[in-house]
Amino acid sequence: MLFALSTSHKIGLATMGAIFIIYSLVSAFILPRRNPNFPGRYLVPYILLSIGMFALMMGAVLVFGKEPKVAEASAGTTTTQTSTTGTTTTSTPSTGDPAAGKVVFMNSGCSACHKFTAAGASGTVGPDLDNLAEYAMHANQPVEPFTSAAIEHPPAAYVPPGYPTNVMQPYGGVTMTPTQLSDLVAFLTTQ
Ligand code: HEC
């Protein structure tokens, strides 16, 4: 959890922690050595002071431990959130550029096999990509990861009846860069 905190908050926490530790050491070792009766007649003030120190430390944890919520505006980044239960890290896939994706679609020969109205494609070897959302629903997956996986490593998680599952080549890895792939997925899924 410490790693997720901003530097100033870490310094604040560390300083408070150090003060607390020094206070504990002094009252546990140094004061009793100089005055074997310690806390003796200072008992009540000592207890009050200890409670005060404890409250201060807890306050510091509450104040400094709370990371200001950083608005994670841009997609395609890793967001780290701190909570009392620990640290959760989620990765959002990059959002591609549909216009660039259209160029990828036109240049990759997808039109030869697929119908996709936005690209003026009318192939019939593969499924009609105008119905991608419906196929993803059959596969019980969100449409972006469904589409991305279908292009990277066919066959798709759901293939409508009547289409061969061994003719579309895998476009993942060398054939297409991750950017081209996410652009292409954006083009296919934002129509
Ligand atoms: C040689 C013909 C052919 C080419 C070229 C081709 N596909 Fe396919 N595609 C198919 C066939 C057949 C399927 C159905 C079986 C499967 O998923 O492999 C399919 C499935 C898909 C699916 C999943 C649809 C579904 O649910 O079944 C997507 C998305 C897709 N193709 C996109 C593309 C894109 C984008 C390109 C270009 C980069 C492309 N395809 C190139 C033949 C082709």
Residues whose N, C-alpha, C, O or C-beta is under 5 A from the ligand:
A	BS01	HEC	S108 G109 C110 C113 V125 G126 P127 Y135 T147 A150 I151 P154 P155 A156 Y158 V159 P160 Y163 P164 T165 V167 M168
